[in-house]
Amino acid sequence: MALSGSAGQESGPGVNAKLWRFHGGVHPPQHKAESTGAPVRRARLPKRLVLPLHQHIGEAAEPVVVKGEQVLKGQMIARANGYVSAAVHAPTSGVVLDIGDYPVAHPSGLSASCIVIESDGEERWVERTPVEDYTAINPSHMRNMIREAGIVGLGGAGFPSFIKLNPGPGKVVDTLILNGIECEPYITCDDMLMRERPQDIIAGIHILRHALQAKECVIAIEDNKPDAYRIMSEAVASEEKIRVALCPTIYPQGSEKQLVQVLTGKEVPSNGLPIHVGVVLHNVGTAYAVHRAIHLNEPLISRYVTITGDAMGQTCNLEVLFGTPIIDLLDECAADMARLDRLIVGGPMMGFAMHTVNAPVVKTTNCVLATTTQAMPAAQTAMPCIRCGACMDVCPVNLLPQQLYWHSHAKEFERAQEYSLFDCIECGCCAYVCPSNIPLVQYYRYAKAEIWAQEREKDRADLARRRHEFRIERMEREKAERAARLQKKKADVAAGGTKQKGDDKDSKKNAIQAAVERARVKKEAVTNEADPSSEVEDSDKKLD
């Protein structure tokens, strides 16, 4: 992605002077004003909370409570299982009703392991010990605190945040980027968070900078959020090394690699990470959660969620406890269930349609979008590709979507990889502009899934082959060892037999000599008994 010069320039406190552009991008209708007219309020406390053990990228958490156990608000109920994992905490006080499989917010529509808590309505907190001076805490210990608090990326990806706070030995973080772009249509939870909690976000930035030892921080905001931009600019006016960047509105500018290029002009290499160019990104919601975890000792148990769509009677942003069934939010916001056509978690570009309204809100749920057929008609029948090249023009990663489509459709997965399939961020820009209505992203996801499945199968086959080869090698080694032992035994027997023959001869000779000596002594004794005079003569001879 070649740089294409400055894309905007603003004056004011803490604003950067130059921005760059990334290739492609689209401008879908925003639909953001509908949900920003009222302040954020707390959603109603549900009677039951359903908490999936897998609300993040990586391994699912492991339960540390049992059915029937009383729990307090903020109490850990499932610990991180493995390095890439995140803990789960009780969003309210109550009783553990069950630990089992329940419907979750996932494109597959499948169920997953969950902990179900029946609320007692008392909201009794677990004992908390806030940190008075975060600067006195070792960055490693601080990362562990953030890990124990269950904080993950709240921009939608759900990657455990403590991992991104550990750049590794020898890596210097030049820039911490706080992502407030929120480029997906309809979603406004980050916008409202920046309007209502600017000082808490700034407090979280200080902690993140301390953990990373970052030289500076840039808060990125698109120009379709003028109130958030103004409020955050005022909040950082007296701050050093923290600035606000006002970026032109274009989708998918909030994607990690694209935002790095827009703000720094640096290109993250293929299969690389922002840290490889000295940059770390976190969402504004993540900074807010880090502040609450360190300064208030509150784990991540809730988040701002945009409730919107033309099937909603009331569009707004709510602070929702994790585990709250989506049906409760629909009821609270007076959704017209008769007109509801699709219920989407996330935005219209990268979100997915729900199979049930009973699935719960989780850490990665930033938006509940209730649409009708009038506002969002069903996808039209796909037509043959006309090779217009529109998909290539809008691809933010500068790929060749046509080639990827053809090879994915033909199941030529190796060829698809040659065209950098795994650099695709699945933003949906190509499908958005396709005049043939081809669901391009679905083909790319299918190809990726098949490649991953083949690699897993290959890994299993390689493991089986290595085990077989090791078994054959072990059997050959044991056979050789047995042969060597047998050969040695034969040699020892042969050497022992020769020695035994010599010993037998000596022993026979000695036995004969001993017998002769015994016979002589016996004969002399008999002679002396028969002729006593001879014994006297002998005695005399001795005396003489």
RODO-2510 file (C-alpha; in nm, 4 decimals, decimal comma):
residues 544
     n   res          X          Y          Z
     1     m     0,0000     0,0000     0,0000
     2     a     0,1849     0,3068    -0,1187
     3     l     0,1458     0,6325     0,0632
     4     s    -0,0667     0,8825    -0,1194
     5     g     0,0130     1,1992     0,0678
     6     s    -0,1654     1,4010     0,3322
     7     a    -0,5339     1,3239     0,3739
     8     g    -0,6228     1,5995     0,6149
     9     q    -0,4832     1,8665     0,8412
    10     e    -0,6395     2,0248     1,1477
    11     s    -0,5312     2,2806     1,4018
    12     g    -0,6007     2,2693     1,7723
    13     p    -0,4708     2,1149     2,0929
    14     g    -0,2816     1,7946     2,0409
    15     v    -0,3775     1,7413     1,6758
    16     n    -0,1282     1,5836     1,4392
    17     a    -0,0316     1,7867     1,1332
    18     k    -0,0245     1,5112     0,8742
    19     l    -0,2219     1,2017     0,7865
    20     w    -0,1792     0,9412     0,5139
    21     r    -0,4262     0,7351     0,3148
    22     f    -0,4613     0,3637     0,2614
    23     h    -0,5692     0,2045    -0,0646
    24     g    -0,9392     0,1610    -0,1375
    25     g    -1,2194     0,1873     0,1146
    26     v    -1,5900     0,2667     0,0775
    27     h    -1,8435     0,5152     0,2146
    28     p    -2,1571     0,3250     0,3198
    29     p    -2,4467     0,5173     0,4814
    30     q    -2,3544     0,5890     0,8423
    31     h    -2,6859     0,5675     1,0366
    32     k    -2,5124     0,6888     1,3524
    33     a    -2,7238     0,9882     1,4541
    34     e    -3,0197     0,7636     1,5394
    35     s    -2,8526     0,6180     1,8521
    36     t    -2,6639     0,9205     1,9877
    37     g    -2,9526     1,1471     2,0823
    38     a    -2,9795     1,0339     2,4456
    39     p    -2,7241     0,9760     2,7230
    40     v    -2,6084     0,6245     2,7957
    41     r    -2,8023     0,4503     3,0721
    42     r    -2,7674     0,1188     3,2494
    43     a    -2,9686    -0,1666     3,1074
    44     r    -3,2120    -0,3384     3,3409
    45     l    -3,0709    -0,6131     3,5597
    46     p    -3,1884    -0,9435     3,4091
    47     k    -3,3202    -1,2309     3,6189
    48     r    -3,0673    -1,4695     3,4669
    49     l    -2,7237    -1,4127     3,3166
    50     v    -2,5790    -1,6639     3,0705
    51     l    -2,1995    -1,6299     3,0587
    52     p    -2,0150    -1,8181     2,7840
    53     l    -1,6701    -1,9442     2,8829
    54     h    -1,5382    -1,8436     2,5397
    55     q    -1,5865    -1,4679     2,4930
    56     h    -1,2451    -1,3958     2,3453
    57     i    -0,9816    -1,5132     2,1009
    58     g    -0,7943    -1,8166     2,2347
    59     e    -0,8775    -2,0936     2,4784
    60     a    -1,2065    -2,0959     2,6672
    61     a    -1,1946    -2,0123     3,0376
    62     e    -1,2159    -2,2918     3,2950
    63     p    -1,4961    -2,2775     3,5603
    64     v    -1,3885    -2,2319     3,9231
    65     v    -1,7429    -2,2437     4,0653
    66     v    -1,9974    -2,5250     4,0963
    67     k    -2,3712    -2,5485     4,0537
    68     g    -2,5553    -2,4051     4,3533
    69     e    -2,2669    -2,1846     4,4668
    70     q    -2,3333    -1,8285     4,5866
    71     v    -2,1287    -1,5689     4,3968
    72     l    -2,0645    -1,1979     4,4428
    73     k    -2,0472    -0,9261     4,1800
    74     g    -1,6971    -0,9117     4,0351
    75     q    -1,6017    -1,2581     4,1620
    76     m    -1,3984    -1,4696     3,9215
    77     i    -1,6107    -1,7634     3,8079
    78     a    -1,3808    -1,8975     3,5344
    79     r    -1,0030    -1,8605     3,5137
    80     a    -0,7947    -1,8135     3,1989
    81     n    -0,7092    -2,1545     3,0580
    82     g    -0,3759    -2,1122     2,8789
    83     y    -0,1742    -1,8084     2,7788
    84     v    -0,4128    -1,6762     2,5114
    85     s    -0,7270    -1,6722     2,7223
    86     a    -0,9243    -1,4436     2,9543
    87     a    -1,1010    -1,4858     3,2866
    88     v    -1,4781    -1,4500     3,3297
    89     h    -1,6351    -1,2761     3,6309
    90     a    -1,9831    -1,2637     3,7810
    91     p    -2,1597    -0,9461     3,6567
    92     t    -2,3899    -0,9505     3,9600
    93     s    -2,4427    -1,1374     4,2849
    94     g    -2,6568    -1,4483     4,2893
    95     v    -2,6531    -1,8269     4,2607
    96     v    -2,4940    -2,0473     3,9957
    97     l    -2,7939    -2,2236     3,8428
    98     d    -2,6123    -2,4366     3,5887
    99     i    -2,2912    -2,5010     3,3977
   100     g    -2,3705    -2,6430     3,0563
   101     d    -2,4340    -2,5763     2,6878
   102     y    -2,6554    -2,2806     2,5907
   103     p    -2,7096    -2,0790     2,2693
   104     v    -2,4405    -1,8144     2,2119
   105     a    -2,3851    -1,5279     1,9701
   106     h    -2,2012    -1,7060     1,6903
   107     p    -2,2538    -1,7319     1,3119
   108     s    -2,2818    -2,1119     1,3398
   109     g    -2,5852    -2,0953     1,5662
   110     l    -2,4338    -2,3679     1,7828
   111     s    -2,4423    -2,3815     2,1615
   112     a    -2,1376    -2,3513     2,3868
   113     s    -2,0419    -2,4088     2,7474
   114     c    -2,1817    -2,1367     2,9759
   115     i    -2,2242    -2,0519     3,3440
   116     v    -2,5790    -1,9449     3,4309
   117     i    -2,6285    -1,7119     3,7287
   118     e    -2,9640    -1,6300     3,8849
   119     s    -2,9504    -1,2723     4,0105
   120     d    -3,0478    -1,2008     4,3722
   121     g    -3,1053    -0,8332     4,2880
   122     e    -2,8701    -0,7146     4,5625
   123     e    -2,5626    -0,6339     4,3506
   124     r    -2,3265    -0,7264     4,6366
   125     w    -1,9633    -0,6699     4,5356
   126     v    -1,6683    -0,8907     4,6120
   127     e    -1,4033    -0,7224     4,8271
   128     r    -1,1910    -0,4855     4,6201
   129     t    -0,8480    -0,3295     4,6734
   130     p    -0,7900    -0,0381     4,4308
   131     v    -0,4363     0,0626     4,3348
   132     e    -0,3377     0,4019     4,4722
   133     d    -0,0244     0,4564     4,2631
   134     y    -0,0047     0,2586     3,9400
   135     t     0,3416     0,4002     3,8641
   136     a     0,4792     0,2040     4,1609
   137     i     0,3636    -0,1226     4,0025
   138     n     0,6017    -0,3244     3,7896
   139     p     0,4701    -0,3405     3,4288
   140     s     0,4784    -0,7220     3,4443
   141     h     0,2630    -0,7238     3,7585
   142     m     0,0296    -0,4713     3,5987
   143     r    -0,0159    -0,6969     3,2973
   144     n    -0,1087    -0,9825     3,5307
   145     m    -0,3673    -0,7602     3,7008
   146     i    -0,5196    -0,6759     3,3627
   147     r    -0,5179    -1,0458     3,2728
   148     e    -0,6917    -1,1386     3,5984
   149     a    -0,9513    -0,8674     3,5290
   150     g    -1,0503    -1,0509     3,2079
   151     i    -0,9941    -0,7494     2,9814
   152     v    -0,9964    -0,8120     2,6065
   153     g    -1,0023    -0,5854     2,3036
   154     l    -1,3453    -0,4186     2,3017
   155     g    -1,3304    -0,3071     1,9403
   156     g    -1,4788    -0,6406     1,8346
   157     a    -1,1812    -0,8760     1,8018
   158     g    -1,1653    -0,9858     2,1661
   159     f    -0,7897    -1,0467     2,1806
   160     p    -0,6654    -1,0654     2,5437
   161     s    -0,5308    -0,7176     2,6184
   162     f    -0,2445    -0,8148     2,8480
   163     i    -0,0655    -0,9869     2,5588
   164     k    -0,0573    -0,6661     2,3542
   165     l     0,0840    -0,4903     2,6612
   166     n     0,3906    -0,7140     2,6458
   167     p     0,5881    -0,6034     2,3371
   168     g     0,8690    -0,8464     2,4133
   169     p     1,2413    -0,8020     2,4775
   170     g     1,4216    -0,5506     2,2627
   171     k     1,1026    -0,4018     2,1132
   172     v     1,0449    -0,0277     2,1599
   173     v     0,6937     0,1165     2,1384
   174     d     0,7135     0,4529     1,9662
   175     t     0,3387     0,5101     1,9390
   176     l     0,0368     0,3875     2,1309
   177     i    -0,2718     0,4342     1,9137
   178     l    -0,6071     0,4566     2,0862
   179     n    -0,8668     0,3538     1,8313
   180     g    -1,1817     0,5646     1,8454
   181     i    -1,2481     0,5446     1,4715
   182     e    -1,5584     0,3208     1,4892
   183     c    -1,5952     0,3153     1,1115
   184     e    -1,8673     0,0483     1,0890
   185     p    -2,2158     0,1923     1,0138
   186     y    -2,4756     0,2089     1,2945
   187     i    -2,2273     0,1482     1,5804
   188     t    -2,1824     0,4425     1,8211
   189     c    -2,0797     0,2901     2,1564
   190     d    -1,7211     0,4221     2,1341
   191     d    -1,8500     0,7641     2,0281
   192     m    -2,0717     0,7838     2,3369
   193     l    -1,7955     0,6534     2,5630
   194     m    -1,5606     0,9303     2,4474
   195     r    -1,8330     1,1904     2,5028
   196     e    -1,9245     1,0740     2,8533
   197     r    -1,6027     0,9270     2,9992
   198     p    -1,3095     1,1273     2,8551
   199     q    -1,1146     1,1569     3,1824
   200     d    -1,1492     0,7845     3,2540
   201     i    -1,0153     0,7072     2,9054
   202     i    -0,7204     0,9409     2,9633
   203     a    -0,6534     0,7679     3,2980
   204     g    -0,6481     0,4356     3,1128
   205     i    -0,4055     0,5793     2,8551
   206     h    -0,1590     0,6675     3,1319
   207     i    -0,1691     0,3085     3,2579
   208     l    -0,1251     0,1653     2,9083
   209     r     0,1693     0,3950     2,8414
   210     h     0,3291     0,2914     3,1702
   211     a     0,2863    -0,0779     3,0866
   212     l     0,4267    -0,0347     2,7359
   213     q     0,6741     0,2452     2,8096
   214     a     0,5295     0,4084     2,4968
   215     k     0,6844     0,7358     2,3860
   216     e     0,3549     0,8947     2,2784
   217     c    -0,0152     0,8251     2,2335
   218     v    -0,2429     0,9228     1,9463
   219     i    -0,6226     0,9108     1,9860
   220     a    -0,7782     0,8532     1,6437
   221     i    -1,1327     0,9835     1,5803
   222     e    -1,3204     1,0096     1,2496
   223     d    -1,4651     1,3443     1,1501
   224     n    -1,8226     1,2121     1,1701
   225     k    -1,7894     1,2361     1,5529
   226     p    -1,7443     1,6105     1,6096
   227     d    -1,8646     1,6032     1,9723
   228     a    -1,6301     1,3204     2,0684
   229     y    -1,3423     1,4950     1,8915
   230     r    -1,4072     1,8238     2,0724
   231     i    -1,4430     1,6618     2,4148
   232     m    -1,1344     1,4433     2,3818
   233     s    -0,9290     1,7355     2,2467
   234     e    -1,0221     1,9398     2,5536
   235     a    -0,9365     1,6448     2,7800
   236     v    -0,5815     1,6160     2,6428
   237     a    -0,5153     1,9913     2,6202
   238     s    -0,2933     1,9821     2,9291
   239     e    -0,1445     1,6399     2,8582
   240     e     0,2049     1,5802     2,7292
   241     k     0,2728     1,3174     2,4654
   242     i    -0,1009     1,2584     2,4044
   243     r    -0,2638     1,4040     2,0941
   244     v    -0,5888     1,3685     1,9020
   245     a    -0,5982     1,2928     1,5294
   246     l    -0,9099     1,3808     1,3320
   247     c    -0,9343     1,1394     1,0390
   248     p    -1,1561     1,1581     0,7293
   249     t    -1,4499     0,9181     0,7452
   250     i    -1,3928     0,6088     0,5350
   251     y    -1,4517     0,2407     0,5917
   252     p    -1,2554     0,0310     0,7094
   253     q    -1,0206     0,2909     0,8580
   254     g    -1,0611     0,1375     1,2038
   255     s    -0,8841    -0,1809     1,0951
   256     e    -0,5482    -0,2185     1,2652
   257     k    -0,3046    -0,2069     0,9746
   258     q    -0,4965     0,0622     0,7912
   259     l    -0,5063     0,2905     1,0941
   260     v    -0,1339     0,2458     1,1559
   261     q    -0,0643     0,3631     0,8033
   262     v    -0,3043     0,6573     0,8239
   263     l    -0,1480     0,7908     1,1453
   264     t     0,2202     0,7047     1,1034
   265     g     0,2785     0,6374     0,7356
   266     k     0,4281     0,3003     0,8294
   267     e     0,3142    -0,0194     0,6582
   268     v     0,2728    -0,3285     0,8730
   269     p     0,4292    -0,6173     0,6784
   270     s     0,2269    -0,9127     0,5543
   271     n     0,1825    -1,1650     0,8362
   272     g     0,3287    -0,9011     1,0686
   273     l     0,1976    -0,7082     1,3670
   274     p     0,1976    -0,3346     1,4448
   275     i     0,4643    -0,3924     1,7112
   276     h     0,7003    -0,4817     1,4252
   277     v     0,6892    -0,1140     1,3236
   278     g     0,6950     0,0167     1,6817
   279     v     0,3187     0,0635     1,7237
   280     v     0,0561    -0,0866     1,9582
   281     l    -0,3200    -0,0324     1,9181
   282     h    -0,5942    -0,0492     2,1799
   283     n    -0,9595     0,0472     2,1637
   284     v    -1,0908     0,3416     2,3680
   285     g    -1,3216     0,0976     2,5474
   286     t    -1,0205    -0,1119     2,6437
   287     a    -0,8484     0,1939     2,7952
   288     y    -1,1635     0,2687     2,9954
   289     a    -1,1759    -0,0931     3,1192
   290     v    -0,8063    -0,0828     3,2162
   291     h    -0,8689     0,2322     3,4215
   292     r    -1,1523     0,0637     3,6113
   293     a    -0,9463    -0,2518     3,6643
   294     i    -0,6439    -0,0717     3,8116
   295     h    -0,7911     0,2344     3,9833
   296     l    -1,1148     0,0728     4,1059
   297     n    -1,0186    -0,2970     4,1029
   298     e    -1,3254    -0,3783     3,8924
   299     p    -1,2993    -0,6646     3,6445
   300     l    -1,4573    -0,6414     3,3009
   301     i    -1,8248    -0,7278     3,3603
   302     s    -2,0108    -0,4807     3,1362
   303     r    -1,9722    -0,2589     2,8314
   304     y    -2,1496     0,0046     2,6215
   305     v    -2,3677    -0,1557     2,3531
   306     t    -2,5440     0,0237     2,0674
   307     i    -2,9098    -0,0814     2,0347
   308     t    -3,0293     0,0320     1,6934
   309     g    -3,2059    -0,0539     1,3698
   310     d    -3,5409     0,0432     1,2216
   311     a    -3,7158    -0,2426     1,4041
   312     m    -3,6273    -0,0835     1,7386
   313     g    -3,8822     0,1395     1,9058
   314     q    -3,6020     0,3190     2,0901
   315     t    -3,2478     0,3428     1,9554
   316     c    -2,9824     0,4204     2,2143
   317     n    -2,6650     0,3063     2,3870
   318     l    -2,6891     0,1013     2,7039
   319     e    -2,4327    -0,0120     2,9575
   320     v    -2,5074    -0,3845     2,9557
   321     l    -2,3921    -0,6568     3,1921
   322     f    -2,2325    -0,9524     3,0153
   323     g    -2,4630    -1,2503     3,0052
   324     t    -2,7759    -1,0387     2,9517
   325     p    -3,0010    -1,2195     2,6995
   326     i    -3,0502    -1,0131     2,3841
   327     i    -3,4263    -1,0640     2,4097
   328     d    -3,4168    -0,8554     2,7309
   329     l    -3,2587    -0,5652     2,5408
   330     l    -3,5174    -0,5964     2,2639
   331     d    -3,7950    -0,5800     2,5231
   332     e    -3,6369    -0,2835     2,7029
   333     c    -3,6018    -0,0886     2,3777
   334     a    -3,9500    -0,1807     2,2524
   335     a    -3,8442    -0,3745     1,9426
   336     d    -4,1219    -0,4460     1,6924
   337     m    -4,0894    -0,8238     1,6731
   338     a    -4,3505    -0,8418     1,3971
   339     r    -4,1377    -0,6289     1,1662
   340     l    -3,8023    -0,7732     1,2733
   341     d    -3,6407    -0,9486     0,9778
   342     r    -3,2782    -0,9938     1,0845
   343     l    -3,1048    -0,9542     1,4172
   344     i    -2,7380    -0,8724     1,3611
   345     v    -2,4642    -0,8658     1,6239
   346     g    -2,2098    -0,6049     1,5131
   347     g    -2,2476    -0,3807     1,2114
   348     p    -2,3902    -0,4542     0,8656
   349     m    -2,0432    -0,4922     0,7101
   350     m    -1,8664    -0,7364     0,9431
   351     g    -2,1429    -0,8449     1,1806
   352     f    -2,3391    -1,1698     1,1605
   353     a    -2,7072    -1,2604     1,1756
   354     m    -2,8314    -1,4300     1,4921
   355     h    -3,0196    -1,7593     1,4906
   356     t    -3,1910    -1,6905     1,8243
   357     v    -3,2860    -1,3898     2,0371
   358     n    -3,1924    -1,5801     2,3544
   359     a    -2,8158    -1,5583     2,3031
   360     p    -2,6361    -1,3379     2,5581
   361     v    -2,4304    -1,0207     2,5294
   362     v    -2,0581    -1,0985     2,5585
   363     k    -1,7358    -0,8960     2,5738
   364     t    -1,7193    -0,8535     2,1946
   365     t    -2,0832    -0,7429     2,1520
   366     n    -2,0644    -0,3776     2,0494
   367     c    -2,3976    -0,3492     1,8673
   368     v    -2,7373    -0,5174     1,8400
   369     l    -2,8889    -0,4236     1,5039
   370     a    -3,2567    -0,5087     1,4477
   371     t    -3,3452    -0,4591     1,0810
   372     t    -3,6509    -0,4898     0,8612
   373     t    -3,6754    -0,5988     0,4990
   374     q    -3,7454    -0,2382     0,3967
   375     a    -3,4214    -0,1022     0,5443
   376     m    -3,1988    -0,3977     0,4646
   377     p    -3,3412    -0,6163     0,1864
   378     a    -3,2341    -0,9761     0,1547
   379     a    -2,9273    -1,0458    -0,0586
   380     q    -3,0042    -1,0702    -0,4276
   381     t    -2,9175    -1,3726    -0,6382
   382     a    -2,5492    -1,3845    -0,7276
   383     m    -2,4662    -1,3411    -1,0963
   384     p    -2,1473    -1,4345    -1,2856
   385     c    -1,8446    -1,2137    -1,2320
   386     i    -1,8156    -0,9524    -1,5084
   387     r    -1,4507    -0,8718    -1,4264
   388     c    -1,5209    -0,5036    -1,3743
   389     g    -1,2408    -0,4653    -1,1198
   390     a    -1,4504    -0,2630    -0,8729
   391     c    -1,3568    -0,5015    -0,5922
   392     m    -0,9881    -0,4457    -0,6578
   393     d    -1,0331    -0,0669    -0,6491
   394     v    -1,1850    -0,0691    -0,2980
   395     c    -0,9777    -0,3428    -0,1329
   396     p    -0,8003    -0,1754     0,1623
   397     v    -0,5253    -0,4396     0,1609
   398     n    -0,4594    -0,3927    -0,2127
   399     l    -0,5391    -0,7540    -0,2992
   400     l    -0,6956    -0,9020    -0,6139
   401     p    -1,0412    -1,0131    -0,4941
   402     q    -1,1374    -1,1528    -0,8364
   403     q    -0,8465    -1,3945    -0,8364
   404     l    -0,9157    -1,4925    -0,4778
   405     y    -1,2802    -1,5574    -0,5643
   406     w    -1,2026    -1,7715    -0,8676
   407     h    -0,9478    -1,9862    -0,6873
   408     s    -1,1633    -2,0170    -0,3746
   409     h    -1,4671    -2,1103    -0,5831
   410     a    -1,2613    -2,3721    -0,7720
   411     k    -1,1138    -2,5043    -0,4450
   412     e    -0,7663    -2,4177    -0,5686
   413     f    -0,6562    -2,3252    -0,2212
   414     e    -0,2823    -2,3202    -0,2898
   415     r    -0,3359    -2,0681    -0,5692
   416     a    -0,5549    -1,8594    -0,3385
   417     q    -0,2724    -1,8487    -0,0869
   418     e    -0,0375    -1,7337    -0,3609
   419     y    -0,2648    -1,4288    -0,3911
   420     s    -0,2271    -1,3543    -0,0160
   421     l    -0,5630    -1,4915     0,0937
   422     f    -0,4744    -1,4614     0,4608
   423     d    -0,4012    -1,0894     0,4281
   424     c    -0,7747    -1,0394     0,3653
   425     i    -0,9347    -0,8693     0,6682
   426     e    -1,2894    -0,9732     0,5620
   427     c    -1,4111    -0,6132     0,5748
   428     g    -1,6711    -0,6714     0,3021
   429     c    -1,5767    -0,3751     0,0817
   430     c    -1,5460    -0,5993    -0,2235
   431     a    -1,8892    -0,7559    -0,1738
   432     y    -2,0393    -0,4117    -0,1029
   433     v    -1,9455    -0,2774    -0,4478
   434     c    -1,9872    -0,5988    -0,6490
   435     p    -2,2487    -0,5374    -0,9227
   436     s    -2,3024    -0,9141    -0,9549
   437     n    -2,3973    -0,9496    -0,5852
   438     i    -2,1357    -1,2191    -0,5309
   439     p    -2,0858    -1,2922    -0,1582
   440     l    -1,7095    -1,2670    -0,1962
   441     v    -1,6205    -1,2670     0,1729
   442     q    -1,8099    -1,5938     0,2229
   443     y    -1,5874    -1,7593    -0,0373
   444     y    -1,2741    -1,6247     0,1318
   445     r    -1,3905    -1,7492     0,4721
   446     y    -1,4696    -2,0869     0,3194
   447     a    -1,1233    -2,1085     0,1628
   448     k    -0,9523    -2,0106     0,4877
   449     a    -1,1529    -2,2667     0,6838
   450     e    -1,0666    -2,5410     0,4339
   451     i    -0,6968    -2,4514     0,4416
   452     w    -0,6979    -2,4554     0,8207
   453     a    -0,8766    -2,7923     0,8157
   454     q    -0,6225    -2,9319     0,5694
   455     e    -0,3363    -2,8021     0,7807
   456     r    -0,4850    -2,9614     1,0912
   457     e    -0,5250    -3,2883     0,9013
   458     k    -0,1692    -3,2599     0,7745
   459     d    -0,0465    -3,1944     1,1282
   460     r    -0,2317    -3,5040     1,2491
   461     a    -0,0881    -3,7094     0,9626
   462     d     0,2616    -3,5751     1,0308
   463     l     0,2243    -3,6628     1,3969
   464     a     0,1059    -4,0150     1,3088
   465     r     0,3974    -4,0524     1,0635
   466     r     0,6504    -3,9344     1,3212
   467     r     0,5069    -4,1737     1,5768
   468     h     0,5245    -4,4616     1,3258
   469     e     0,8824    -4,3748     1,2291
   470     f     0,9789    -4,3519     1,5956
   471     r     0,8194    -4,6917     1,6611
   472     i     1,0049    -4,8517     1,3699
   473     e     1,3299    -4,6888     1,4827
   474     r     1,2728    -4,8086     1,8389
   475     m     1,1974    -5,1643     1,7213
   476     e     1,5096    -5,1682     1,5024
   477     r     1,7181    -5,0343     1,7889
   478     e     1,5803    -5,2951     2,0307
   479     k     1,6429    -5,5698     1,7713
   480     a     2,0037    -5,4564     1,7271
   481     e     2,0511    -5,4403     2,1028
   482     r     1,9147    -5,7943     2,1423
   483     a     2,1461    -5,9219     1,8677
   484     a     2,4451    -5,7525     2,0320
   485     r     2,3560    -5,9029     2,3690
   486     l     2,3204    -6,2501     2,2131
   487     q     2,6540    -6,2190     2,0330
   488     k     2,8254    -6,1131     2,3531
   489     k     2,6712    -6,4028     2,5391
   490     k     2,7950    -6,6493     2,2792
   491     a     3,1468    -6,5014     2,2960
   492     d     3,1424    -6,5210     2,6744
   493     v     3,0271    -6,8850     2,6623
   494     a     3,2980    -6,9757     2,4097
   495     a     3,5713    -6,8076     2,6146
   496     g     3,4375    -6,9646     2,9321
   497     g     3,4381    -7,3188     2,7779
   498     t     3,8102    -7,3056     2,6838
   499     k     3,9053    -7,1905     3,0281
   500     q     3,6928    -7,4632     3,1847
   501     k     3,8735    -7,7387     2,9884
   502     g     4,2139    -7,6227     3,1158
   503     d     4,0809    -7,5986     3,4656
   504     d     3,9418    -7,9535     3,4411
   505     k     4,2830    -8,0957     3,3449
   506     d     4,4576    -7,9222     3,6337
   507     s     4,1917    -8,0309     3,8722
   508     k     4,2172    -8,3972     3,7637
   509     k     4,5963    -8,3904     3,7954
   510     n     4,5772    -8,2388     4,1413
   511     a     4,3170    -8,4904     4,2484
   512     i     4,5393    -8,7827     4,1343
   513     q     4,8401    -8,6396     4,3135
   514     a     4,6393    -8,5912     4,6296
   515     a     4,5160    -8,9489     4,6085
   516     v     4,8726    -9,0801     4,5624
   517     e     4,9896    -8,8793     4,8642
   518     r     4,7046    -9,0113     5,0735
   519     a     4,7887    -9,3650     4,9713
   520     r     5,1551    -9,3176     5,0613
   521     v     5,0723    -9,1749     5,4021
   522     k     4,8329    -9,4581     5,4679
   523     k     5,0895    -9,7144     5,3636
   524     e     5,3518    -9,5684     5,5957
   525     a     5,1090    -9,5729     5,8853
   526     v     5,0309    -9,9423     5,8286
   527     t     5,4036   -10,0302     5,8138
   528     n     5,4772    -9,8540     6,1408
   529     e     5,2004   -10,0359     6,3173
   530     a     5,3374   -10,3725     6,1953
   531     d     5,7112   -10,3034     6,2968
   532     p     5,7385   -10,0901     6,6166
   533     s     6,1213   -10,1236     6,6208
   534     s     6,1413    -9,9245     6,3087
   535     e     5,9538    -9,6456     6,4843
   536     v     6,2100    -9,6646     6,7705
   537     e     6,4937    -9,6509     6,5264
   538     d     6,3438    -9,3525     6,3713
   539     s     6,3140    -9,1889     6,7115
   540     d     6,6694    -9,2636     6,7946
   541     k     6,7798    -9,1252     6,4657
   542     k     6,5952    -8,8079     6,5474
   543     l     6,7574    -8,7906     6,8918
   544     d     7,1004    -8,8455     6,7412
***
